[in-house]
Amino acid sequence: MTDLLKQAYDPENFRDQAHRLVDLIADHLEASASQSEKTVLPWLDPDVRLVKWQNDLTQDFDFEPFWKDTINETIHIHHPKYLGHQVCASLPLAGLGEMLNGTLNNGSAIYEMGPVSTVMERIVIEWLTTAMGFSKEASGVLTSGGSLGNLTALLAARQHQSGYDHWTVGKTDGFRPAILVSDESHYSVSRAVQIMGWGEKGVIRVPTDTDHKLDASRLEEVYKIAESQGLKVLVLVGNACSTSTGAYDPLDKMADFSQKKGLWFHVDGAHGGAAAITPKYRHLTKGIERADSVVIDFHKMLGISALTTAVVFKDGKRSYETFNQKASYLLNDQEREPWFNSAMRTMECTKNMMGVKVYSILRTYGPQIFIDYFTSCYDLGKEFATLIKDNPDFELPYEPDSNIVCYRYIGSGRDDIELDKLNADIRIKLIESGKFYVVQTQIGDKTYLRSALMNPFTTKADIEELIQEIRMYGLLR
Ligand SMILES: Cc1ncc(COP(=O)(O)O)c(C=O)c1O
C-alpha cells in the first residue's frame, strides 16, 4: 500500500477531518437558520466560478478554507429566504446517514451487499404503505429519484397491462400503447413513456380545469378519441401534486375511471403524495390508496436528503414485473422472488443505503417528524398566498393546494407582455442580490414567479420582506 493510500484510509485522520467538517456544517446551519448569513445563493457567473475553481486546484491545499469555501458557494437550502425549487431543507441527521453511506459504501441492491439497509428499506416501505392507507398486500422499493421512480412504476404497468410478456418480446407490430396524463404532469412521466418506446403519441394529454387539476369530466372523451386513433390506453397518471402549480388531481374520480376501463392507475406523488400520511392535508390525496402504483420523494416533502424515493405498489407482486429479467450472477433464487434483493425491482445495480437514512429518522424522531415537516411547509404555503392576496399590486393566479405558490408583481398600467418581462427581470435581480431565491413558471402564456415553501424556518416576516423587495424592483423599472 502506498503512503498516500495509507494516509487516505487512516481512521484517525478521518476522525479528525469528520469532526472538523461537521463543525463547519453545523456553523453553516446555524448561520442560515438565524440569518446571520445574509446570502441565499452566492451568485457568480458560471464561467467566472469555473476559473476560480480551476485556479484553486493549482494552489496548496488547506482543509478548513477549502471546505468553508465550498460550503459558502453552495445554494443555502436551509436559509429561510430560500423559496425556490422543491428540494427539502434536509434534516441534519439524514446528512449523517449520508456520511455512513459514503464511508461504508454498501451497494444495497442485493441483500449480501447491504444487509442492514435492505431490511431497513423494507421496514420503511411497510411503515409508509400502512400510513398511506394501503393494505398489507402493498410493498415497494426505494430508488434514486422521482424520475426513475415514475419509470420504474410505468415499466411494471407496461408488463402487467400489455397482455403479453412485453419485457421479453418487446414491442410488437400494431401494438400502440398510450398513457393518459394531465397537461400539467412532470416531464419525467412523458420521458419515461418515450424511454419505453411509445413515442410522443403515447402520451395523451387530458385538459386541466381552471384550478390546474386534471378535468375528470373530459376523460371519457379523450379516451375515446385515443382509441379511435388506434391507440391502446393502458395507464392513467394522476398528479399529487403537479410541479408547476402544486395542484392535486381528483384521484378518487380517476381511480373510478381506471377501474371502469381496466387501466393501471399511477400517481406521481413525488412532491405531495405524502399528504396521505398527514391528518391535516390527507383530504388532498383522497383515492391515492386505490392507485396501482405511487411515487413519493422523501427528499421533497419528508426532510430526507436527495435522492430517496419510494415506489409503492398496491399489490406488492406487481413490483417484480418491472424487470422480468434474469441476472444469475447476482440473483440465485429467482423462483422465490426474494424481497431482499431489490435489484430485481429497481434500476440500480449498486444502490445507496437509502433505507438507513429514512429508518434512522423514523427511529430517532418517530413518524411525527414527517408529519410536522410536511404540515409546516404546507401551512406556510397558505400563509404565503394570503400575504400575496393582501397586496393589491400582486396577483395570485389560483388558490394553492400545497406549498407551491405562483404569484407576480403587477403594479399598475402594464400589459401582460410587459409584466412577463418585468417579473422575469425581477427574479434575476433577486437572485443576483443573493437575498432571496425564487423561481419562475409559465401558466398559460403568462410568466409567474414561483416559490416552494420548503423550509420550516421561513416566517411571515421573510415573506413580507420578499414582497417588499419585489415591489422595490418593480417600482424601479
Ligand atoms: C411531480 C414530480 N414528479 C417527478 C419529479 C422528479 O423527481 P426527481 O427530481 O426526484 O427525479 C418532480 C420533481 O420536481 C416532480 O415535481
The ligand as an ORCA input file, in Angstrom:
! r2SCAN-3c Opt
* xyz 0 1
  C     -44.394     15.856     -9.642
  C     -42.965     15.492     -9.848
  N     -42.650     14.277    -10.318
  C     -41.375     13.877    -10.508
  C     -40.330     14.743    -10.241
  C     -38.933     14.282    -10.466
  O     -38.358     13.951     -9.254
  P     -36.756     13.852     -9.064
  O     -36.258     15.235     -9.175
  O     -36.606     13.245     -7.717
  O     -36.256     12.953    -10.157
  C     -40.604     16.023     -9.757
  C     -39.515     16.975     -9.483
  O     -39.683     18.129     -9.250
  C     -41.955     16.400     -9.548
  O     -42.277     17.612     -9.081
*
